[in-house]
Amino acid sequence: MTDSAADGGIRSGVGDGTRAVRAGLPEPVKYEPTLPGPVFAAHFHLPGEATGPYKYGRDENPTWTHLEHAIGELEAPGHDGVETLVFASGMAAISSVLFSQLRAGDAVVLPDDGYQVLPLVREQLEAYGIEVRTAPTGGDAQVDLLDGAKLLWLETPSNPGLDVCDVRRLAEAAHTRGALVAVDNTLASPLGQRPLELGADFAVASGTKQLTGHGDVLLGYVAGTDAGAMAAVRRWRKVVGAIPGPMEAWLAHRSIATLQLRVDRQNATALTLAQALRERVDVTGLRYPGLPDDPSYKIASQQMRRYGCVVSFTLPTRARAERFLDALRLVDDATSFGGVRSTAERRGRWGGDAVPEGFVRLSVGAEDPEDLVADVLRSLDESAR
């Protein structure tokens, strides 16, 4: 059932599938499309005073607006005070929070096991005179570095190690010390975890991954509850110009309609695959937060509604991992996750991740579970010869 809110919002009590299908749609108008097409405009008619919602294409676009409403409804259903801003990529979104909130002399706490571009971000922050402190995601280790910090950055589950931290505990500790809290929600997706409801000030994600799910869009977003902090993020977007194209924004909004269908299929298959891999003696370091014996399971089960589509594990050698990847037929060797087509890679090929040479990150797609599991097990057998 739809609400009568002017922005097309939906009630907080509906299911995830209903919310995903209806999120961000404008009020119905006779003879108009249910999801308006992309608006390709660099400027808008603006006689007289420069007021109104759309003035120039770097500031606002109607296609972004629909998408931002949709993401906001997923990240914080039923909360009117949440603002969402979309960006050209996940890194654009991450950078917007870090560089809009921090100044020379400030301190920020980052995970030391997060996304492999974070070391580059650290170099840039330190070049601007910002102190960077790091600790692992697991065990809530970042809590010991909060004194005097301006911002705490969490990535849970971490990429690619799949460690999980207690967002509620860390957010409370950070706020007690006067620090803001941002959570990279890329790996969980808003259907797996809602950081804002767990106490975070910002939920940040790469929409390139599971949110859009087809490997054909680069996108990022920031959702936040603090009006002043979000105004600074918006200003950063304007100054830097890190804006998405209208076609990308429209494709992302269209893709959200199938998010719950994709997420539920991928999560269920990921658990099935993880259970099958657990029986292999040649697989070590298996991680999936949904496995009851996984080190992250207890905390993940308290704050996550779904455990994600990524499984990680280690094969004995680099050569074995490469043979395994080459033998796969239903899994693409690619450096992304969350798509409808399964992907996997030997993560160590990039550098920047503290993982063994035989470490594999596998993202489960929407293939039939029995087919995907059979392909993975066959490839493990073939690569062992």
C-alpha positions, 0 to 999 in steps of 0.5 A: 500500500502506498502512502500519500506522502508528496515524495511518493514515500512508502510506509515503514511497515511494508516488506522489502520487496514492496519497498524496493519496487515502489521506492522513489516513485513520484505521485502518479499522474495520468498518462505519465510514466510510473518511472519518469525517464532520465532528464538530460539537462545542463540547465533549466529555465530560470527567469527572475530570482534563482530559487526553486529545486532545479537551477543548474545541472551540477547542483540538482537533477530530477532523475537524481531526486527520484533515485535519492528518495528511493535510496533513502527509503531503503536505508531508513524507511519511515524516517523523514529526517534522512537526506540522501545524495548520489555521486559518480562512484562509490569512491566519490561518495566516500571522499565526500564524507571524509573531505567535507567533515575533516580539517587540518589538525583533525583525527580520523579512525579508519579500518586497516582491513577495509577497501584497498583504496583506503591506503591511498585515501590515507595518504591524501588525508595526511597530506592535508594535515589530518591524523589517520589512526587505523585498527582492524574491523574485528573485535571492535578494535577501533574503539580504542582509538577514538579519543580526540577523533573527529570521525570514525569510519567503519566498514562492516562486513569488511572487504575482502576479509568479511569481518564484522564490528558492532556498529551500535557499540562503536557509534555510542562510544564515538558519539560520547567522545564527540565524533561522527560515525560513517559506515560503508554499507556496500557489502551488506546493502541496505536490505542487509543492514541499516547503519543509520538505525544502528546509530551511524550519522552516515551510511555510505555505499558504492551503488556500483555493486549489489544496489544496481546489480548488473555491472553496468553502472558506476554510482555512489551515495551518502545518506545522513541524519545530520542536516549540517553535516549533509549540507557540507557533503552537498557542498563538496559534491557541488565544488568537486562536481562528482555527480552521476550522469542522468542515465546512470541514475535512471538505470540505478533506480530501475535496477532497485525494483529487483533488489530484494529478489536479487539479494534473497537469491544471492544470499541464500546461494552464498550460504549454500556455497559456503556450507559446501566449501566447509567440507573441502579439506583444500579450502582454508580460511573460509569466511561467510558471516551467515555461517553459524561457526563464522567468527562474525556470526554472533555480531552479524546476526544481531545487526544484519538482516541478510548476510551478503553475497560474498564468500571468501576463502584461501587455496594453498597457493597462488597457482592453485587459485589461478587454476581454480579461477580459470576452470570456472565456467559460470563465474567471471574473473572480475573485480567486483561483487553484487552482480547477477552474474557470479564473479571471483578473483584472486584478490592479492593480484591488486596489492593493498589487501593483507591476504594470502596469495591464494585468497579468493573473493567470490561473489554469488550471482543469481544462477541456479544454486545447484549449478553454481555449487557444482561448477565451483566444486568441479573447478576445485577438483580440476585445479587440484590435479 
